[in-house]
Amino acid sequence: MSLCCVIWQSWYSDDYPPGAIFRQERGTHISTLTARARLLYSSGVVNYALKDAAFGAFILFYYKQVLGLSGTLTGIAIAISIIWDAVSDPLVGAWSDNLRTRWGRRHPLMLASVLPIALSFIALFAPPAAALQSQTVLFFWLLGTVIALRTGLTFFMIPYLALGAEIASDYHERTRLASTRTNLGWFVGVATSAVALLLLFADNAGVDGRFIVENYQRYGWINAAAVLVFSAICLCGTWHYIPTLAKSTTTPGDHLLRNILSTFRNRNFRYVVLLETAVGGMGGILSTLLMVNFTYFWELSTLQVSLLFGGPPILAIFIVTLSSGFLNRHLEKQQLLQLSCAVCALNFLWLTPLKLLGWLPEEAGIVFALVFANYALWVTTTIMRTVASHAMLADIADEHELETGQRQEGVMFAAAFFASKFISGFGYIVAGPFLDLIGLDAGAQPGEVPRSVILGLGLIMGPGLAVLMLIPVWMSFKLRVSLAGQLAVRKALRERSIDH
């Protein structure tokens, strides 16, 4: 149903007739972007969605609670990989912007990354028996495989995001493309987690499937197969754009670091980076503790967790899809960003504190419904914020081109997420040792953990995340990106292109 919503949105999410061809001016030529083209391009986000599903639902739980690696070592390994990822992102972005090949700037790097991503998923979920004999060896296996996975994803996702900014130049079309990409990513991510919990990790002869190693190995192979299939769809579906894409505007002697730092001269870009930094810190903590929180704080069964990983996000995608036309007509991107950040912050402040204070009803069904609603609202605001932020970045890239004469979509998308990923690495460093500190032991069963575990999880997953969200709220009101401003920028770029 949710996938149908994504397809429906691609065709009907705006004031244009179904299947219309959108004509967009780009420099000296006209490009077209159909609903089918949006879906083919958006299929590339599946790779990142699979990574998010793996890290959000399984990695910490698998390595700590199943394989027995300490929470501190697990958190440090994931944090180091994210910090490495944050450093490599801008470098790959600059490389992609400067690349000159017969196949363009983006597609060669995307193509080269597909097989390493698939193999990394397999290795991540199937450590050899020798690695299980030592905490040190298992730590380095986890570290090596997550670095390999994230590096492969960097070489795919950074050029991929920049490609989206290039094939869509219209203000509203960028929002539609970002919305289709984001909704599809969320759908695949949540569907992967929910279906895996329901089918692969279901209870077997009274044994909780979340504690069976073989289930995780099969999960890794399924992810690898999906990477190969959806990468091929994206690459084949966007290959024909290569001759019409913007070419590198830098010279071979340009300094890579200088190109990266030059993007921070843009005021709006600096605010986006600060916003994404705070969101990254929140995301690092939330991703690490989500499965643990559902399992031990809320004491939910595997079936209930499966429903939570699937139901609220699907509902959120449905809400965003149905409301996107109305919101796009009545709110500009900055206003949508402000709304989503503010509601997200408030959403952290009501449910978790109620449980800590003992004010929730005793009926398990009512509590589950409240958790369902709370998580659905968080996903809804997250999707809205992501769509607005990504669409604004494409517009800011145009501003940067007008100011500097350089098209640096790759650098700007990469640099925007540098600080976000860097700080999210510290989120894992905090979250991993935090689990050891509050007394969560490997193999502990729900309902049998100390009170310190319940109190600690409640404080960090409620008020703690709300405090972090105050920074994105503040930054969203500092940004100055508007439809009128974007139209003026596009007009100036067209006039300069004609003059040259």
N, C-alpha and C positions, 0 to 999 in steps of 0.2 A: 504493500500500500504506500509506504513512504517512498519507495523507488518510483512509483507511479507519480507521486507528488513532484519529485525532482524533474521527471520528464515533462509533466504538465506545466511546471513553472517555466521550463525552457521554451515552451511554445506559447504560453498564455500569460506570462507574468507581467505584461506591460500593455501599453495602449496600441500595440501593433497587431495586425491580423495574424492568425495562426500560420506558422511556417514562413512568415515574411522574411525577405532577405534584407538585412540591415546594411545600408551603405554608409561607409565611414571614410572620412578624408584622412589620409596619412601622407603628409608631404606632397609628393607630386603624383600620387596614384590613388585610386579608390579600391578599398578592400571590402569583401563581403563576409558576413558572419551569420550563419543560419543557426536555427535551433539544434540541428544535427551536429553542426560544427562545435557548438558549445558543449554538447555531451561528449563528443569524441575527445576534445581537449581536456575536459574535466575528468575523464577516466584516469588520467595520470596521477590524480591525487590519492588514488587507492593505495599506492605504495606507502605514503605517509600515514594514511588512515590505519593501515595494518600495523605500522610501528606504534602509533598511539594506542591502539587496542592492546597490543602486547605489553607495553610498559604501564598502561593504565590499569590493566586487570590482572596480569599474570607474573611479570618478571620478579618483582620484589617478593610476592607470595611464594613463587616457585623456588627461588634461590634461598630464601630465608626459612620458610616454614616446611618446605618439602626436602630440599637438598641439604639444609642445615648450615648454610653460610650465615655468619653473624650479620645482624642488621647494619652494624657499623661498616663492615667490609662491603656489603651489598650497596649501601648508600654511597660509599666512597667510589666504588667502581663506576657506578652509573653517573655520579657527579663528574668524575674525570672525563668520561666519554662525552658528556654534554659540554664541558668547558672546551675540550678539543673541537667539538662540533661548532661551537660558537666562534672559535678562532678560524676554522677552515672555511666557514660560510662566506665571509667577505672576500677571502682570497679566491675562492671558486667563482664568486660573483664577478669580481674584477676580471678574472681570466675569461669568463664567459663573455663579458662585454667587449673584451679586446680580441677575441678569437677571430681569425680569418681563415675560413675553409670553404670549399665548394659546396658544403652542406650547411653553411651558415654558422651562427655563433652558438646556438642552443642545442641543436639535435645531436651533434657528435658526443658531447659530454653526457647527455641523457642516455644515449644508446650504450655507451661504454659502461655505465653504472648498473645496468639491469641484472646481469649474472652475479656480480658481487653481492648485490642486495639479497637475491634469492638464496645464495649459499650461506650468507651470514645468518639468515633466519633459521636455517637448518642447524647450523653449528650452535647458535645461541640456546636452542631448546634441547640439544642432545650432547651435553658434555661427555667426554669419554670416561670410562670407569676409573682411570688413573687420576683424573681431576677430582673425583669424589672422595679420594682418600686423604686429602689435605685441604685445609682452609686456604692456605697460601696459593696452591695450584688452582683451586676452584675460583679464587678471587681473580687471578690473572686470566683464566679462561673467560670469565664473565667480562672482564675489562677488555680483552682483545676482541671478543665477538661483538660487543656493543659499539666499540670504536669502529670496527669494520662496517657494521650495519649503518651507523650514522654517517660515516664518510661516504659510503655508496649513496645514501639518501641525499646528502649534500650535493653530490655531482648530478643527481637527477632533479631535485626539487628547486634548487636555486635557478638554473636555466629555465625550468618549467614555469615557475612563477613569473620570471621576466618575460617569457614567451607570451603569457596571457596579457601583460601590459602592452605588448607590441601588436597583437592581432586585434585588440579592441582599443580604439582611440576615443570613442564617444563617451561622454560623462556617464550617461545612464546605462549604456551597454557594458561598461566596466563593472557597474554594480550588478547587472544581470549575470555576467560571466563569473564574478566572484561569488555570487549567491549560489549559482549552479554548482560550482566547484566545492564550495563549503558544505552545502547540503549533501552532495554526493559523498564527500569525505566523511561526514558525520554518520550518514546512513551505513556505509560500509564498515566503519569502525565499530559502531554499536552492534550491527548485525553480526559481525565476526565474533565479538565477545559474547553476545547473547546466545547465538547458535552453538558456539563452542561449549559454553557452560551447560547448555541444555542437552547436547548430544555427546560431545567428547568427555565432558567432566561430570556427567550424571552419576549418581550413587550406583555402585555395583556391589551387589550382595551385602548391602549394609555398610560398605566402605565409601567414604566421601571421595568422589572422583577428583576433587581438587588436590588430593594428597597422593595421587598415583603418577609416577614418573612417566610411564609410557604414554599417557594422555598428552603430555606436553610435547613429546617427541613427534607425535602425529600432527599436533597443532603447528609445529615448525614447518613440516613438509607441506601442509596445506597453504600456509602463508607464502612459501616459496613458489608454489604453482600459481597462486593468484598474482604475484609480482610479475611473472613471465607473461601471463595472459593480458593483464591490464596495461602493462608497459607497451606491449606490442600494439594494442588498440590505440593508445595515445600517440605513439610515434608514427604509425601508419596514417592515423587520422589527421595529423598536423604537418606531415612531411611536405605537402603541396604548398604550404605557406612560405617555405624557405626562400624562393626567388623574390618574394615581395616584402620580406622583413627588412627592417632598418639595418644598415651596415654599421660596423664599428666607426666611431667618430674620433677615436684616439689614434695616436701615432705609435709605432712599435717602441719608440724610446720613452714613452710616458712612464712615470714612476708609479708602480702599483699602489703603494701605500698612500701616495699623494692623491691618487684618484679616489681611494676609499675615504680619506679624511675630507676631501672636498665636498662630499655630500652633506656633511654636518654644517656647512655654511647656511643651509636652508633652515629657516626658523621652524617651519611646520614639521620638517623631518626630525629635528631635534626633539620636539614634543612627542612625536610618534615613538621615537626610540625610548624616551622616558616612560611612556605609557606601556610599551611592550616589555620593558624591564620589570616593572611591578607585576604585570600579568605573568611573566615568566617565573618570578618567585612564587607566586600563588600556584601556578600550574605545576611547578616542581613538587611542592608539598602535597597538593591534591592528588596528582597522579601517583605518587608513591604510596599514599595512605588510603586511596579509595576502596580497594578490595579489603584491606585490613579494617577500615571503618565499617563497611557493610557487614563484615563477618563478626567482628568482636564488639563494636560499639552498639550496633543495631541488632546483632545476633540473628542475622537472616540466613535462611537455608540457601543451598545452591540454586534451587528453583527460583526463589525470591530474588537472589542476586542476578540471575539470568534475566528475569523480568525487568529488573531495574536497569540493567545495561542495555536492554532492548526497548522497553516501553517508553520511558520518558524522552529519550532522544528521538524516537520515531514521532511521538506526539509533538515535540519541539519543531522538528522539520515540517510537520504538517501545519503547525501554527505559523511558522515563518513563511512558508510557501503561500498560504492563503492571505497573509497580511502584507506580503511584500509589495504588491501593486499599490495598495492604499498608503503604506509607509513611504514608498518612493515618490508618490505624488504630493504628500503633505510634509515630509521631512527631508532635509538635506542630509548628506552623509555625516556631517559633524553632529547634527542634532540626534541622528540615530545612534551615533557613538556615545553621546552624553546619556541618552536614555538607557541604553543597555548597560553601561558601566554603573550608573546609579542604582538601578534595580538589582543588579547582581550583588552589589555591596549590601543592600538591605536584606537580600534573601539569605545571607549567611547568619543573620542576627535573630531569627525567630525560632527555628525548629530545634537545633542542637541545644541551645540554652534551656528550652522547655524540658527536654529530657534530663539534663543535669539537675534542674531544680525539682524534678519529680512531678511536673505539672501535666504530663501527657496522660491520656486515658490508658487504662490497662488492656483494653481490647487490642489484640495483635493486629487485626485487620485494619482498624482505624490508624494505628501507628504506621503500618506499611503504606497506607494510602497517603498519609502526610509526607512520608519520605519520598514516595513516588512524585508527589506534586512539587516538593522542594527541589528535587533533582531535575525535574522537567523544566522548572523555571530557570535553573542555573544553565542548563543546556541551551534553552531558548535565547537567553541574553548573551551567552557565549557565541552562538552562531551569528546573532545580530552584530555583535562587536567585531567579529572576525571579518564579516562581509564588509562592514563600513571601513575598517582599518585597511584591508587589502585594496579596496576600491580607491581610497584616498591616497594610498601610496603610489598607485599608477598616475593619479593626477599630480602628485608632488614631483614625480619623475619628469613630467612635462614642464613644471615650473623650473626644475633644475636645468633642463635642456635649454629653456629660454634664457636663463641667467648665465650659463656657462658654455653653451653650444655643444654639450656632450650628452649623448643618450646613455644613461647608466642604470637601467632598470635592474640589472643583475646585482650591481653593487648596492643599490638602495634597498632592495628586498632583503639581501643578505645582511647588510649593516643594521637594518631595522630589527632583525631577529638576533643579532650578535649579543646584545646586552640581555635580551630576553632569555636566550639559551644559557648564557654565562651565569646569570643569577639563578636560573632554575637548577643549575648544577649544585649550587649551594643549598637549594631547597632539598635536594637528595642527601647532601651531607648533613643537613639538620634532621631530616626525617628518619634516616637509617639509624643513627645513634639514639634518636629520640625513642624509637621502639625498644631499644635495649634499656634505656634509662627508665622508662615507665614500667618495665618488667614483663614484656611480652616474650615468652619463651617459644622456641621452635616446637612445632607440633601441638601447641596449646589448642584446646577445643573451645568453641564459642560457649559462653556461659560459665566458664571455669577460670577466667582470668582475674587478676587482682583488681580492686577498685581503682588503683592508680592508673591502670590501662584505660578504663572507661573515662576517668576524669581528664587524663592527658589528651586522649583522642578528641573528646568533646571540646576542650578549650582551643586546640589548634585548628580543628575543622570548622569551627563556628566563628567566634570573635576574632581569632587570629587571622583568618583569611579575610574577614571584613575590613580589618585595619589595613591590610595590604591593598585592598581594592580602592581605598581612598585616594591613592596616587593616580591610578587611571582616571578616576572621576575628575580630579583636579586638572589633569593634562587634557582631557577631552574638552574642557571649557577654555583652554588656552589656544587650541588650534584655530586656524583661520583658513578654511578651505570651503569654497562655495561654488555653486553652479555658474554664477555670473563671472567669478574669477577664472574658472576653468575655460569657459567660452572665450574669454579675452586672451588667455594664454594660447589656446588652440588657433585663434585667429592670427595672433602675432607669429606663431610658428609657421603657419601657412604662408603668410606674407613674406617672411624671411626666406622660406623655401623657394618662392616664386622669384624673389630678387636674385637668388643665387642660381 
